[in-house]
Amino acid sequence: GFLSQAILSNIEFDSVDSKGFHFNTIICVPDGASCYLLDTRISFDGKMSMELIEY
C-alpha cells in the first residue's frame, strides 16, 4: 500500500565510497504523516540499493 502511494520528496548527495555513490532520499505519502529517510546507493556497476535510515 505505502509504496503505491509514495512519491520521491527529496534527494541529496551524501558521499562516495568504495561501495558507490550515496544519496539521502525521502519518500512520503502526499498529505500523509508517513515519511521515510533512505540511504540510496548507486554502485559503480549501476546497481541501486536502498536502506532505511529513519522513519
Backbone as CSV, one residue per row, in Angstrom:
resi,resn,N_x,N_y,N_z,CA_x,CA_y,CA_z,C_x,C_y,C_z
1,GLY,0.778,-1.194,0.000,0.000,0.000,0.000,0.825,1.267,0.000
2,PHE,1.802,1.367,0.902,2.555,2.615,1.032,3.292,2.963,-0.259
3,LEU,4.040,2.020,-0.808,4.848,2.323,-1.991,4.012,2.686,-3.208
4,SER,2.795,2.171,-3.302,1.954,2.522,-4.448,1.463,3.964,-4.372
5,GLN,1.497,4.579,-3.170,1.053,5.955,-2.980,2.213,6.926,-2.766
6,ALA,3.408,6.414,-2.490,4.550,7.256,-2.120,5.139,7.982,-3.321
7,ILE,5.715,9.152,-3.035,6.435,9.916,-4.048,7.813,10.271,-3.506
8,LEU,8.750,10.501,-4.413,10.075,10.954,-4.030,9.968,12.419,-3.650
9,SER,10.270,12.723,-2.406,10.120,14.078,-1.909,11.410,14.882,-2.047
10,ASN,12.552,14.228,-1.838,13.825,14.946,-1.862,14.951,13.947,-2.088
11,ILE,16.004,14.402,-2.733,17.211,13.591,-2.894,18.417,14.521,-2.797
12,GLU,19.378,14.136,-1.965,20.586,14.936,-1.767,21.800,14.021,-1.797
13,PHE,22.843,14.454,-2.487,24.100,13.711,-2.493,24.671,13.709,-1.084
14,ASP,25.144,12.537,-0.636,25.724,12.416,0.698,27.216,12.159,0.629
15,SER,27.619,11.104,-0.078,29.039,10.751,-0.102,29.306,9.736,-1.204
16,VAL,30.587,9.448,-1.385,31.011,8.378,-2.285,32.081,7.584,-1.550
17,ASP,32.012,6.275,-1.672,33.000,5.408,-1.039,33.257,4.213,-1.950
18,SER,33.892,3.192,-1.428,34.243,2.033,-2.243,33.014,1.253,-2.725
19,LYS,31.851,1.479,-2.095,30.616,0.790,-2.496,29.841,1.551,-3.562
20,GLY,30.121,2.858,-3.732,29.431,3.642,-4.743,29.035,5.017,-4.231
21,PHE,28.066,5.612,-4.916,27.567,6.939,-4.570,26.378,6.802,-3.619
22,HIS,26.367,7.582,-2.544,25.298,7.530,-1.554,24.475,8.820,-1.617
23,PHE,23.161,8.651,-1.603,22.238,9.776,-1.603,21.259,9.603,-0.452
24,ASN,20.912,10.689,0.231,19.833,10.669,1.212,18.552,10.982,0.451
25,THR,17.622,10.062,0.463,16.354,10.263,-0.237,15.207,10.182,0.759
26,ILE,14.175,10.972,0.507,12.983,10.984,1.351,11.790,10.613,0.485
27,ILE,11.047,9.610,0.927,9.801,9.267,0.252,8.658,9.471,1.238
28,CYS,7.564,10.039,0.752,6.402,10.361,1.587,5.121,10.058,0.832
29,VAL,4.044,9.913,1.584,2.708,9.857,1.013,2.163,11.282,1.039
30,PRO,1.742,11.811,-0.113,1.209,13.178,-0.126,0.075,13.351,0.889
31,ASP,0.104,14.452,1.611,-0.887,14.780,2.637,-0.966,13.727,3.734
32,GLY,0.089,12.959,3.908,0.121,11.943,4.948,1.222,12.234,5.942
33,ALA,1.223,11.501,7.012,2.215,11.701,8.064,3.411,10.769,7.910
34,SER,3.357,9.853,6.954,4.414,8.863,6.799,5.485,9.332,5.829
35,CYS,6.702,9.518,6.344,7.867,9.841,5.526,9.022,8.958,5.981
36,TYR,9.845,8.553,5.032,10.971,7.686,5.330,12.238,8.266,4.722
37,LEU,13.321,8.276,5.506,14.632,8.700,5.038,15.421,7.440,4.689
38,LEU,15.917,7.393,3.451,16.633,6.223,2.957,18.043,6.594,2.541
39,ASP,18.974,5.655,2.719,20.293,5.755,2.105,20.173,5.011,0.787
40,THR,20.222,5.728,-0.312,20.140,5.122,-1.629,21.548,5.087,-2.204
41,ARG,21.994,3.887,-2.560,23.347,3.714,-3.069,23.305,3.264,-4.522
42,ILE,24.097,3.928,-5.345,24.285,3.516,-6.728,25.719,3.007,-6.825
43,SER,25.857,1.713,-7.099,27.195,1.126,-7.168,27.870,1.521,-8.479
44,PHE,29.144,1.261,-8.561,29.909,1.637,-9.746,29.509,0.821,-10.978
45,ASP,28.834,-0.302,-10.770,28.333,-1.067,-11.919,26.864,-0.746,-12.218
46,GLY,26.318,0.323,-11.575,24.982,0.826,-11.900,23.831,0.209,-11.127
47,LYS,24.107,-0.642,-10.154,23.026,-1.259,-9.376,22.638,-0.348,-8.216
48,MET,21.336,-0.285,-7.968,20.795,0.562,-6.906,20.357,-0.300,-5.728
49,SER,20.632,0.192,-4.520,20.118,-0.442,-3.307,19.680,0.663,-2.363
50,MET,18.720,0.325,-1.491,18.195,1.296,-0.534,18.181,0.677,0.849
51,GLU,18.494,1.515,1.840,18.470,1.067,3.229,17.758,2.140,4.047
52,LEU,16.836,1.714,4.875,16.082,2.632,5.723,17.006,3.222,6.783
53,ILE,17.010,4.559,6.869,17.801,5.249,7.901,16.895,5.599,9.083
54,GLU,15.742,6.231,8.789,14.776,6.537,9.852,13.413,6.793,9.251
55,TYR,12.389,6.685,10.079,11.028,6.983,9.660,10.322,7.758,10.716
